[in-house]
Amino acid sequence: MYSSLYSSRAVDSIAGVGIWLIVALILAIVGGILIYFLFLSKKNEGKFQGFLGWLYDFLSFKKFFLEAVLKITYLVVAIYITLASFAMIASNFLGFILTLVLGNVFARIVYEFSLLILVICRNTTEINAKLSGKNNNNNNDNIEQ
């Protein structure tokens, strides 16, 4: 009797979680669509100040926060590799040296490639903005003539 009561509560709990997941999915879809069309539309660009301006830039991916996250993550990984390599110093000195040196070099290369992609993206965006501004100025000059 106790096991059937317990399993009934477990089934009810799982059903409740399943229903909530479906409701959460529907709310997320509706909310995402509303925020995209009402808040992130092009007519609202530059309209918001303070927190709403920051939120607009954040949600429209005007600024990348990944660079700071990658730098912090690199520091954590480099410190971890360095400290973890000391665990091998007594048992395998060569392994200690290889982990200390090659582990940090490998981590640095991986993070530099990740940051390189971000720098290329930022530079391409800046070039695009300068070219579109230049083209708009040329079009305005042609209209005035």
C-alpha positions as CSV (number, residue, x, y, z in Angstrom):
1,M,0.0,0.0,0.0
2,Y,2.8,2.4,0.9
3,S,4.7,1.8,-2.4
4,S,1.6,2.4,-4.5
5,L,0.9,5.7,-2.7
6,Y,4.6,6.7,-3.1
7,S,4.6,5.8,-6.8
8,S,1.4,7.7,-7.3
9,R,2.9,10.9,-5.9
10,A,6.0,10.4,-8.0
11,V,3.9,10.1,-11.2
12,D,1.9,13.2,-10.2
13,S,5.1,15.1,-9.5
14,I,6.5,14.1,-12.9
15,A,3.3,15.0,-14.6
16,G,3.3,18.4,-12.9
17,V,6.9,19.0,-14.1
18,G,6.0,18.0,-17.6
19,I,3.0,20.4,-17.7
20,W,5.1,23.2,-16.3
21,L,7.8,22.6,-19.0
22,I,5.2,22.8,-21.7
23,V,3.7,26.0,-20.2
24,A,7.2,27.5,-19.8
25,L,8.0,26.7,-23.5
26,I,4.9,28.4,-24.7
27,L,5.5,31.5,-22.5
28,A,9.1,31.7,-23.7
29,I,8.1,31.6,-27.3
30,V,5.4,34.2,-26.9
31,G,7.7,36.4,-24.7
32,G,10.6,36.1,-27.1
33,I,8.4,37.1,-30.1
34,L,6.9,40.1,-28.2
35,I,10.3,41.3,-27.0
36,Y,11.8,41.0,-30.5
37,F,9.0,42.9,-32.3
38,L,8.1,45.5,-29.6
39,F,11.4,46.2,-27.8
40,L,14.2,45.3,-30.3
41,S,12.7,46.8,-33.4
42,K,15.0,49.1,-35.5
43,K,12.7,52.1,-34.7
44,N,13.8,51.8,-31.0
45,E,17.5,52.0,-31.8
46,G,19.1,54.8,-29.8
47,K,15.8,55.6,-28.0
48,F,16.6,54.1,-24.6
49,Q,19.0,55.4,-22.0
50,G,20.5,53.9,-18.8
51,F,19.5,50.3,-18.0
52,L,17.0,50.0,-20.9
53,G,19.7,51.2,-23.3
54,W,22.1,48.6,-21.9
55,L,19.4,46.0,-22.1
56,Y,18.6,46.9,-25.7
57,D,22.3,46.7,-26.6
58,F,22.7,43.4,-24.7
59,L,19.6,41.7,-26.3
60,S,20.4,43.0,-29.8
61,F,24.0,41.9,-29.6
62,K,25.4,45.4,-30.2
63,K,28.2,44.7,-27.7
64,F,29.9,41.4,-27.0
65,F,30.4,40.3,-23.4
66,L,32.1,37.1,-24.5
67,E,35.6,38.8,-24.6
68,A,35.5,39.5,-20.8
69,V,34.1,36.0,-20.1
70,L,36.9,34.4,-22.2
71,K,39.6,36.3,-20.5
72,I,38.4,35.4,-17.0
73,T,37.9,31.8,-18.1
74,Y,41.5,31.7,-19.5
75,L,42.9,32.9,-16.2
76,V,40.9,30.3,-14.2
77,V,42.1,27.5,-16.6
78,A,45.7,28.7,-16.6
79,I,45.8,28.8,-12.8
80,Y,44.1,25.4,-12.6
81,I,46.6,23.8,-15.0
82,T,49.5,25.3,-13.1
83,L,48.2,24.1,-9.7
84,A,47.1,20.7,-11.0
85,S,50.5,20.1,-12.5
86,F,52.1,20.3,-9.0
87,A,50.2,17.2,-8.1
88,M,52.5,15.2,-10.4
89,I,55.8,16.7,-9.1
90,A,56.6,13.9,-6.8
91,S,55.5,11.0,-8.9
92,N,56.4,12.1,-12.4
93,F,58.7,15.1,-12.8
94,L,58.6,15.0,-16.6
95,G,54.8,14.9,-16.6
96,F,54.8,17.9,-14.2
97,I,57.0,19.9,-16.6
98,L,55.1,18.9,-19.7
99,T,51.7,19.7,-18.0
100,L,53.0,22.9,-16.6
101,V,54.4,24.2,-19.9
102,L,52.5,22.5,-22.7
103,G,49.2,22.6,-20.8
104,N,49.4,26.4,-20.4
105,V,50.7,26.9,-24.0
106,F,47.8,24.8,-25.4
107,A,45.2,26.7,-23.2
108,R,46.7,30.0,-24.4
109,I,46.5,29.0,-28.1
110,V,42.9,27.9,-27.7
111,Y,41.9,31.1,-26.0
112,E,43.8,33.3,-28.5
113,F,42.0,31.7,-31.4
114,S,38.7,32.3,-29.7
115,L,39.6,36.0,-29.1
116,L,40.9,36.2,-32.7
117,I,37.4,35.3,-34.0
118,L,35.9,38.1,-31.8
119,V,38.5,40.6,-33.0
120,I,37.8,39.8,-36.6
121,C,34.0,40.2,-36.0
122,R,34.5,43.5,-34.3
123,N,36.8,44.8,-37.0
124,T,34.4,43.7,-39.7
125,T,31.6,45.5,-38.0
126,E,33.6,48.7,-37.7
127,I,34.7,48.5,-41.4
128,N,31.0,47.9,-42.4
129,A,29.9,50.9,-40.3
130,K,32.6,53.2,-41.8
131,L,31.8,52.0,-45.4
132,S,28.0,52.5,-44.9
133,G,28.6,56.0,-43.5
134,K,30.9,56.8,-46.4
135,N,28.3,55.5,-48.9
136,N,25.6,57.6,-47.3
137,N,27.8,60.7,-47.5
138,N,28.5,60.1,-51.2
139,N,24.8,59.6,-51.9
140,N,24.0,62.8,-50.1
141,D,26.7,64.6,-52.1
142,N,25.3,63.3,-55.4
143,I,21.7,64.4,-54.4
144,E,22.9,67.9,-53.6
145,Q,24.7,68.3,-57.0
